[in-house]
Amino acid sequence: MKYVNMNYPKHVALIPDWNRTWAKLKWLSSFQWHLEGFNRAKEIAEYIFTKTPIQSFTIWWLSTENLQNRSKKELEYLFELYKKIPWNLYNILKENKINFRLAWNLEQLPEHLVSFLKEKEKELTFKTERYLTLAINYWWQDEILRWVKKLVNNKEEVNKENLEKYLDFRQLPNVELVIRTKQQLAKRLSWFMLWWIGYAQLYFTDLYCPDFTVAELKKSLEWFDIRIKTQNYGK
């Protein structure tokens, strides 16, 4: 496959702030913004893995903070979406041999969802270097605590190599482009993947997640291409 002569990031991470305000402005049901956000994420993933050389795409589906603060009804709706909506996406991953991975804390997640996603992770494993990763019940501070506990329990030396082998994103290249939606109201990273985004370009779009389309993704990739040409990373 031939690509446009431009610099693509190896790893793109999306913080899709779906924001209830989007649904309210469009007079939609309280959970409709979740559904539309899922649809945009699927379209973007399909474009990335069929039209670009990008190796890895990570989506932050649900933070640990969200899990603690959202209503039971909303969470149940979300958990069912995780199982029903991505079927077309799973087929795309299978056809293109894209590995499906999870970054998560299994605690507080329903057993039926954990079993379903684990099975998908097992099914969608290939000998390739391309990955779609879903971060569910993910929080950087929680990840720190989890890998420190493993180091202590295994009585291992504290060093970079031992730390990284326990991290949720250990098999992936460092993130080179972080995209966050929700206009300029959320110009922050919210404790997302801090170990892996030290040199990432940060793209804050003036859109809510359901309005962040493939066309908007292309704009962010063009922006990345321009920015990356000016970087020397301390050389």
BELNORBEL-V966310 format. One record per residue. N is the residue number from 1. RES is the residue in three letters. OMEGA is omega in radians with two decimals (NA if undefined). Layout:
n=N res=RES omega=OMEGA
n=N res=RES omega=OMEGA
This chain:
n=1 res=MET omega=3.12
n=2 res=LYS omega=-3.13
n=3 res=TYR omega=3.07
n=4 res=VAL omega=-3.10
n=5 res=ASN omega=3.13
n=6 res=MET omega=3.12
n=7 res=ASN omega=3.08
n=8 res=TYR omega=3.02
n=9 res=PRO omega=3.05
n=10 res=LYS omega=-3.05
n=11 res=HIS omega=3.09
n=12 res=VAL omega=3.07
n=13 res=ALA omega=-3.11
n=14 res=LEU omega=2.99
n=15 res=ILE omega=-3.01
n=16 res=PRO omega=3.11
n=17 res=ASP omega=-3.00
n=18 res=TRP omega=2.98
n=19 res=ASN omega=-3.13
n=20 res=ARG omega=-3.12
n=21 res=THR omega=-3.14
n=22 res=TRP omega=-3.13
n=23 res=ALA omega=-3.13
n=24 res=LYS omega=-3.13
n=25 res=LEU omega=-3.12
n=26 res=LYS omega=3.10
n=27 res=TRP omega=3.12
n=28 res=LEU omega=3.12
n=29 res=SER omega=-3.02
n=30 res=SER omega=-3.11
n=31 res=PHE omega=-3.08
n=32 res=GLN omega=-3.13
n=33 res=TRP omega=3.06
n=34 res=HIS omega=-3.11
n=35 res=LEU omega=-3.13
n=36 res=GLU omega=3.08
n=37 res=GLY omega=3.08
n=38 res=PHE omega=-3.11
n=39 res=ASN omega=3.12
n=40 res=ARG omega=-3.12
n=41 res=ALA omega=3.10
n=42 res=LYS omega=-3.13
n=43 res=GLU omega=3.14
n=44 res=ILE omega=3.12
n=45 res=ALA omega=3.13
n=46 res=GLU omega=3.13
n=47 res=TYR omega=-3.11
n=48 res=ILE omega=-3.01
n=49 res=PHE omega=3.10
n=50 res=THR omega=-3.04
n=51 res=LYS omega=-3.12
n=52 res=THR omega=3.08
n=53 res=PRO omega=-3.13
n=54 res=ILE omega=-3.05
n=55 res=GLN omega=-2.96
n=56 res=SER omega=3.10
n=57 res=PHE omega=-3.13
n=58 res=THR omega=3.13
n=59 res=ILE omega=3.09
n=60 res=TRP omega=-3.07
n=61 res=TRP omega=-3.03
n=62 res=LEU omega=3.11
n=63 res=SER omega=3.07
n=64 res=THR omega=3.10
n=65 res=GLU omega=3.07
n=66 res=ASN omega=-3.09
n=67 res=LEU omega=-3.11
n=68 res=GLN omega=-2.98
n=69 res=ASN omega=-3.13
n=70 res=ARG omega=-3.13
n=71 res=SER omega=3.11
n=72 res=LYS omega=-3.13
n=73 res=LYS omega=-3.14
n=74 res=GLU omega=-3.14
n=75 res=LEU omega=3.10
n=76 res=GLU omega=3.09
n=77 res=TYR omega=3.13
n=78 res=LEU omega=-3.11
n=79 res=PHE omega=3.09
n=80 res=GLU omega=3.08
n=81 res=LEU omega=-3.14
n=82 res=TYR omega=-3.09
n=83 res=LYS omega=-3.01
n=84 res=LYS omega=-3.00
n=85 res=ILE omega=-2.98
n=86 res=PRO omega=-3.06
n=87 res=TRP omega=3.11
n=88 res=ASN omega=3.12
n=89 res=LEU omega=3.10
n=90 res=TYR omega=3.11
n=91 res=ASN omega=3.11
n=92 res=ILE omega=3.12
n=93 res=LEU omega=-3.12
n=94 res=LYS omega=-3.12
n=95 res=GLU omega=-3.08
n=96 res=ASN omega=3.11
n=97 res=LYS omega=3.08
n=98 res=ILE omega=3.12
n=99 res=ASN omega=3.11
n=100 res=PHE omega=-3.10
n=101 res=ARG omega=-3.12
n=102 res=LEU omega=3.00
n=103 res=ALA omega=-2.97
n=104 res=TRP omega=2.90
n=105 res=ASN omega=-3.05
n=106 res=LEU omega=-3.11
n=107 res=GLU omega=3.09
n=108 res=GLN omega=3.05
n=109 res=LEU omega=-3.11
n=110 res=PRO omega=-3.08
n=111 res=GLU omega=-3.11
n=112 res=HIS omega=3.13
n=113 res=LEU omega=3.13
n=114 res=VAL omega=-3.13
n=115 res=SER omega=-3.13
n=116 res=PHE omega=-3.07
n=117 res=LEU omega=3.07
n=118 res=LYS omega=3.12
n=119 res=GLU omega=3.11
n=120 res=LYS omega=3.13
n=121 res=GLU omega=3.12
n=122 res=LYS omega=-3.12
n=123 res=GLU omega=-3.06
n=124 res=LEU omega=3.07
n=125 res=THR omega=-3.06
n=126 res=PHE omega=3.11
n=127 res=LYS omega=3.10
n=128 res=THR omega=-3.13
n=129 res=GLU omega=3.12
n=130 res=ARG omega=-3.00
n=131 res=TYR omega=2.85
n=132 res=LEU omega=-3.12
n=133 res=THR omega=3.05
n=134 res=LEU omega=3.08
n=135 res=ALA omega=-3.08
n=136 res=ILE omega=-3.00
n=137 res=ASN omega=-3.11
n=138 res=TYR omega=3.11
n=139 res=TRP omega=-3.04
n=140 res=TRP omega=3.14
n=141 res=GLN omega=3.07
n=142 res=ASP omega=3.12
n=143 res=GLU omega=3.09
n=144 res=ILE omega=-3.11
n=145 res=LEU omega=-3.11
n=146 res=ARG omega=-3.10
n=147 res=TRP omega=3.05
n=148 res=VAL omega=3.10
n=149 res=LYS omega=3.14
n=150 res=LYS omega=3.10
n=151 res=LEU omega=-3.13
n=152 res=VAL omega=-3.12
n=153 res=ASN omega=-3.13
n=154 res=ASN omega=3.10
n=155 res=LYS omega=-3.12
n=156 res=GLU omega=3.09
n=157 res=GLU omega=3.11
n=158 res=VAL omega=3.06
n=159 res=ASN omega=-3.04
n=160 res=LYS omega=-3.09
n=161 res=GLU omega=-3.14
n=162 res=ASN omega=3.11
n=163 res=LEU omega=-3.04
n=164 res=GLU omega=-3.09
n=165 res=LYS omega=3.11
n=166 res=TYR omega=-3.09
n=167 res=LEU omega=-3.07
n=168 res=ASP omega=-3.05
n=169 res=PHE omega=-2.98
n=170 res=ARG omega=-3.06
n=171 res=GLN omega=-3.00
n=172 res=LEU omega=3.01
n=173 res=PRO omega=3.10
n=174 res=ASN omega=3.12
n=175 res=VAL omega=3.11
n=176 res=GLU omega=3.10
n=177 res=LEU omega=3.04
n=178 res=VAL omega=3.11
n=179 res=ILE omega=3.05
n=180 res=ARG omega=3.11
n=181 res=THR omega=3.14
n=182 res=LYS omega=3.11
n=183 res=GLN omega=3.14
n=184 res=GLN omega=-3.11
n=185 res=LEU omega=-3.10
n=186 res=ALA omega=-3.11
n=187 res=LYS omega=-3.09
n=188 res=ARG omega=-3.10
n=189 res=LEU omega=3.02
n=190 res=SER omega=3.07
n=191 res=TRP omega=-3.11
n=192 res=PHE omega=2.99
n=193 res=MET omega=-2.99
n=194 res=LEU omega=3.12
n=195 res=TRP omega=-2.93
n=196 res=TRP omega=-3.01
n=197 res=ILE omega=-3.07
n=198 res=GLY omega=-3.12
n=199 res=TYR omega=-3.10
n=200 res=ALA omega=2.96
n=201 res=GLN omega=-3.06
n=202 res=LEU omega=-3.08
n=203 res=TYR omega=3.13
n=204 res=PHE omega=-3.06
n=205 res=THR omega=3.12
n=206 res=ASP omega=-3.12
n=207 res=LEU omega=2.93
n=208 res=TYR omega=-3.03
n=209 res=CYS omega=-3.09
n=210 res=PRO omega=3.12
n=211 res=ASP omega=3.12
n=212 res=PHE omega=-3.02
n=213 res=THR omega=3.06
n=214 res=VAL omega=3.10
n=215 res=ALA omega=3.11
n=216 res=GLU omega=3.07
n=217 res=LEU omega=3.13
n=218 res=LYS omega=3.10
n=219 res=LYS omega=-3.14
n=220 res=SER omega=3.11
n=221 res=LEU omega=3.06
n=222 res=GLU omega=3.08
n=223 res=TRP omega=3.11
n=224 res=PHE omega=-3.12
n=225 res=ASP omega=3.13
n=226 res=ILE omega=-3.10
n=227 res=ARG omega=-3.03
n=228 res=ILE omega=-3.14
n=229 res=LYS omega=-3.11
n=230 res=THR omega=-3.04
n=231 res=GLN omega=3.05
n=232 res=ASN omega=3.06
n=233 res=TYR omega=3.04
n=234 res=GLY omega=-3.11
n=235 res=LYS omega=NA
